């Protein structure tokens, strides 16, 4: 279903219209237009691709909650905010993609300038009459920053998850960045070990993608057996989403699936997402046999991802969300995501409540961290 919901008079640039899409079928039909807009938004990541978002909606969306805010100029799509309505803890419009997406954003046509931003902001303000706009996991430089800068109502910026990034360099130059000669020697030895074991990676062909992804998820389950793992990755709905989304993304160049073989056996499979400006390893599965043979899976994956990150225009190899200690061995740059809150005057109380809740959660985490440090100190002294 498509609704035209006009903004207040004087807020929409001449020649522009806005539209609200709430129907999955209409969302699906937007694929060609969405793809053109995605290609003209340099800040976009694959988490804003049509294939990823539509597939996510089909696995995770709630009926009646879809809210796609579209801005057009002369019929051409120049801005899009892919959102869904949630009721708790406050009524809010949040990005499609949810917790399994490392970056949230809107799409804006870079060639159209500020009018596209103004049109999308006007459309979003019209839709958000009773709900807060809560844009999570916004990467620095994202299109949503332009929307935030243009917003005329109450707004607030909070810190969100931490991402870590490396420069898009060949593997030998990444190794040279390591802080000690011992660390550099260890990685070079691991690369020689992988070569001696005959581990070879190759990008799978588009028609091989589905089988490779199912093998990835089977290997992922096997490698984490008996250990703490992200439970969502083991669910049927995630499996269906990943297979449904990544196939089209491989065909469009937004993802690459790599199979690693040893003695003609597939021992690992990796999904790397390819954006205009970065490449990032999203998920992998590796057979425990690799570790049994003393192969360093992290080195193997980084070696491959570094090659994908070196395409023209890409400046970063993203390790995506997470501050795990093993990532810091490579001396990455911390790149914190942001949470951008946008409100109308009538929804300002929702913004205030959300900011207060975020502050309370932050204080709670800090108290837990200090308590753990005190317990650790006490235990270390016995």
C-alpha positions in Angstrom: 0.0 0.0 0.0 1.2 3.5 -0.9 0.1 6.6 0.9 0.9 10.2 0.0 1.2 12.1 3.2 1.9 15.7 2.4 4.2 17.6 4.7 3.4 21.1 6.0 3.1 23.7 3.3 6.4 25.3 2.4 8.6 22.4 3.7 8.8 20.4 0.5 11.2 21.6 -2.3 9.6 22.4 -5.7 9.2 19.4 -7.9 9.4 16.9 -5.1 6.9 14.5 -3.6 6.9 12.2 -0.6 5.4 8.8 -0.2 4.8 6.3 2.6 5.0 2.6 1.7 3.6 0.1 4.2 3.0 -3.0 2.1 5.6 -5.7 1.5 4.5 -6.2 -2.1 5.1 -2.6 -2.9 8.4 -2.8 -1.2 9.4 -5.7 -3.4 8.4 -3.8 -6.5 10.8 -0.9 -5.6 13.9 -3.1 -6.3 15.1 -1.5 -9.5 14.5 2.1 -8.3 16.1 1.3 -4.9 19.1 -0.2 -6.7 19.6 3.0 -8.7 19.4 5.2 -5.6 21.7 2.9 -3.7 24.3 3.3 -6.4 24.1 7.1 -6.2 24.6 7.1 -2.4 28.3 6.7 -1.7 27.8 6.3 2.1 25.5 3.3 1.7 26.5 -0.1 3.0 25.1 -3.5 2.0 22.9 -3.3 5.0 20.9 -0.7 3.1 20.6 -2.8 -0.1 17.1 -3.8 -1.2 18.0 -7.5 -1.1 19.2 -7.3 2.6 16.3 -5.1 3.8 13.5 -7.0 2.1 14.8 -10.3 3.2 15.2 -9.0 6.8 11.6 -7.8 6.7 10.3 -11.2 5.5 12.2 -13.0 8.4 11.8 -10.4 11.2 9.2 -7.9 10.3 5.8 -7.5 12.1 2.6 -7.2 10.0 1.4 -3.6 9.8 4.7 -2.1 11.0 6.5 -1.4 7.7 7.3 2.3 7.2 9.2 3.2 4.0 9.5 7.0 3.7 10.3 7.8 0.1 11.2 11.2 -1.5 11.0 11.7 -5.3 12.0 14.4 -7.7 10.1 14.2 -11.0 9.2 10.6 -10.2 12.8 9.5 -9.6 13.6 8.1 -6.2 16.1 10.5 -4.5 15.7 9.6 -0.8 14.5 6.7 1.2 14.3 5.9 4.9 13.6 2.2 5.5 12.0 2.0 8.9 9.7 -0.1 11.0 7.4 1.0 13.8 8.0 -0.3 17.3 5.9 0.3 20.4 8.4 -0.3 23.2 10.0 1.1 25.2 8.5 4.2 23.4 6.7 4.5 20.1 9.6 4.8 17.6 10.5 4.4 14.0 13.7 2.4 13.8 15.8 1.2 10.8 15.0 -2.1 9.1 17.8 -4.6 9.6 17.7 -4.8 13.4 20.4 -6.3 15.6 21.9 -8.5 12.8 22.9 -5.4 10.8 26.1 -3.6 11.7 25.1 -0.3 10.1 21.8 1.6 9.9 21.2 4.5 7.5 18.9 6.2 5.1 19.6 6.6 1.4 20.1 10.0 -0.3 21.0 10.8 -3.9 24.4 12.4 -3.8 23.8 14.1 -7.2 20.6 15.9 -6.0 22.1 18.0 -3.2 20.3 19.5 -0.3 16.8 19.3 -1.9 16.8 15.6 -1.6 17.7 15.9 2.1 14.9 18.5 2.7 12.3 16.3 0.9 13.2 13.2 2.9 13.2 15.2 6.1 9.8 16.7 5.4 8.4 13.3 4.5 9.8 11.8 7.7 8.5 14.6 9.9 5.0 14.0 8.4 5.2 10.3 9.2 6.7 10.7 12.7 3.8 12.6 14.1 3.4 10.3 17.1 6.7 8.4 17.2 10.3 9.2 17.8 12.7 8.6 14.9 15.5 6.4 16.4 18.3 5.8 13.9 20.7 3.2 15.4 24.2 2.2 14.4 24.9 5.1 12.1 28.4 5.1 10.8 30.4 8.4 10.7 29.9 10.0 7.3 26.6 8.2 6.8 23.7 9.8 4.8 21.7 10.0 8.0 24.1 12.7 9.3 22.9 15.0 6.5 19.3 14.3 7.6 20.2 15.0 11.2 21.9 18.3 10.3 18.8 19.5 8.3 16.3 18.4 11.0 14.3 21.4 12.4 12.8 19.7 15.5 14.3 18.4 18.7 17.2 16.1 18.1 20.0 14.4 20.1 23.1 12.4 19.3 24.3 9.4 21.4 27.2 7.0 21.1 26.3 3.5 19.8 28.3 0.4 19.1 32.1 0.5 18.5 33.4 -0.7 15.2 37.1 -1.3 14.3 38.6 -0.6 10.9 41.9 -1.2 9.2 43.1 0.6 6.1 42.6 -1.1 2.8 46.2 -2.4 2.4 47.7 -5.6 1.0 48.3 -8.3 3.7 52.0 -7.7 3.8 51.5 -4.1 4.7 48.9 -5.0 7.3 51.5 -7.4 8.8 54.1 -4.6 8.8 51.7 -2.5 11.0 51.8 -5.0 13.8 53.5 -3.6 16.9 56.3 -6.1 17.4 58.7 -8.2 15.4 57.5 -11.3 17.2 53.9 -10.6 16.2 54.9 -10.0 12.6 56.9 -13.3 12.5 54.0 -15.2 14.0 51.5 -14.0 11.3 54.0 -14.7 8.5 54.5 -18.2 9.9 50.8 -18.7 10.0 50.5 -17.6 6.3 53.2 -20.2 5.4 51.4 -22.8 7.5 48.2 -22.2 5.6 50.1 -22.6 2.3 51.8 -25.8 3.5 48.4 -27.2 4.5 47.2 -26.5 1.0 44.3 -24.2 2.2 43.0 -22.3 -0.8 40.1 -19.9 -1.0 38.0 -19.1 -4.0 34.9 -16.9 -4.5 31.9 -19.1 -5.3 29.9 -18.5 -8.4 26.4 -17.0 -8.1 24.6 -20.3 -8.8 26.7 -21.9 -6.0 25.9 -19.3 -3.4 22.9 -21.0 -1.7 24.7 -24.3 -1.2 27.8 -22.5 0.1 25.8 -20.4 2.6 24.0 -23.5 4.0 27.5 -25.1 4.4 28.7 -21.9 6.1 25.9 -22.1 8.7 26.5 -25.8 9.3 30.2 -25.1 9.8 29.4 -22.2 12.1 27.2 -24.4 14.3 30.0 -27.0 14.4 32.8 -24.6 15.3 30.8 -23.2 18.2 29.5 -26.4 19.6 29.8 -26.4 23.3 30.8 -22.8 23.4 29.0 -19.5 23.9 27.7 -18.3 20.5 25.3 -15.7 19.1 22.1 -17.7 19.4 20.4 -15.8 16.5 22.9 -17.2 14.0 21.5 -20.7 14.8 17.9 -19.9 14.2 15.9 -21.0 11.2 14.8 -17.4 10.5 18.4 -16.2 10.3 19.4 -19.0 8.0 16.5 -18.2 5.6 17.3 -14.5 5.7 21.0 -15.0 4.9 20.4 -17.4 2.1 17.6 -15.3 0.6 19.6 -12.0 0.9 23.1 -12.8 0.0 22.4 -14.6 -3.3 21.1 -11.4 -5.0 23.9 -9.4 -3.3 26.5 -11.6 -4.8 25.0 -11.1 -8.2 24.9 -7.4 -7.8 28.4 -7.1 -6.4 27.4 -6.2 -2.8 28.8 -9.4 -1.3 31.2 -12.2 -2.0 31.1 -15.7 -0.6 34.5 -17.5 -0.3 35.0 -21.2 0.1 38.2 -22.5 1.6 39.3 -26.0 0.7 41.9 -28.3 2.1 42.6 -31.5 0.2 39.4 -31.0 -1.9 37.3 -30.6 1.3 35.5 -27.4 2.1 36.8 -26.5 5.6 35.5 -22.9 5.8 33.1 -20.5 4.2 33.0 -16.7 4.6 30.6 -13.9 3.7 32.3 -10.5 3.0 30.0 -7.5 2.4 31.2 -5.0 -0.2 30.3 -1.3 0.1 31.3 1.7 -2.0 33.8 2.7 0.7 34.6 -0.4 2.7 34.7 -4.2 2.8 33.8 -6.1 5.9 33.7 -9.8 6.9 30.2 -10.5 8.1 30.1 -14.2 9.1 32.1 -17.3 8.6 32.0 -21.0 9.5 35.2 -23.1 9.9 35.7 -26.8 10.6 37.4 -27.5 13.9 39.9 -29.5 11.9 41.6 -26.3 10.8 42.4 -25.4 14.4 43.5 -29.0 15.1 46.0 -28.6 12.2 47.3 -25.4 13.9 45.8 -23.2 11.2 45.0 -19.6 12.3 41.5 -19.0 10.9 41.6 -15.3 11.7 44.7 -14.8 9.6 43.2 -16.8 6.8 40.1 -14.7 6.7 41.9 -11.4 7.0 44.2 -12.3 4.2 41.2 -12.9 1.9 39.2 -9.9 3.1 42.2 -7.6 2.6 42.2 -8.5 -1.1 38.5 -7.6 -1.5 39.0 -4.3 0.4 41.5 -3.1 -2.2 39.0 -2.4 -4.9 39.1 1.2 -6.3 37.3 3.7 -4.0 37.4 1.4 -0.9 39.4 2.9 1.9 38.7 0.6 4.8 38.6 -3.0 5.8 36.0 -3.1 8.5 36.0 -5.6 11.3 32.4 -4.4 11.9 30.9 -4.2 15.4 32.6 -5.6 18.4 35.6 -4.7 20.6 37.0 -8.2 20.9 40.6 -8.4 22.1 41.8 -10.5 19.1 40.9 -7.6 16.7 43.2 -5.2 18.5 46.2 -7.4 17.6 46.0 -5.7 14.2 46.0 -2.1 15.6 42.7 -1.1 14.1 41.2 2.4 14.3 38.1 2.7 16.6 35.2 4.1 14.6 32.2 4.4 16.9 28.7 4.2 15.5 26.1 6.9 16.5 22.5 6.9 17.5 20.6 9.8 16.0 17.3 10.7 17.6 14.9 13.0 15.8 11.6 14.3 17.2 8.8 16.7 16.6 7.8 19.2 19.3 4.9 16.9 20.2 7.2 13.9 20.5 9.9 15.7 22.4 9.0 13.9 25.7 9.7 10.6 23.9 13.2 11.9 23.0 13.8 13.0 26.6 12.7 9.6 27.9 15.0 7.8 25.5 18.0 9.9 26.3 17.4 9.4 30.1 17.0 5.6 29.6 20.3 5.5 27.6 22.1 7.4 30.3 20.7 5.0 33.0 21.9 2.0 31.0 25.3 3.5 30.5 25.7 4.2 34.2 24.5 0.6 35.0 27.1 -0.9 32.7 29.8 1.3 34.2 28.8 0.1 37.7 28.9 -3.5 36.6 32.4 -2.9 35.0 33.7 -1.3 38.2 32.3 -4.1 40.3 33.9 -6.7 38.1 37.2 -4.9 38.4 37.0 -4.8 42.2 36.2 -8.5 42.3 39.1 -9.2 40.0 41.5 -7.1 42.2 40.3 -8.8 45.3 40.7 -12.2 43.8 44.2 -11.4 42.5 45.4 -10.6 46.0 44.6 -13.9 47.5 
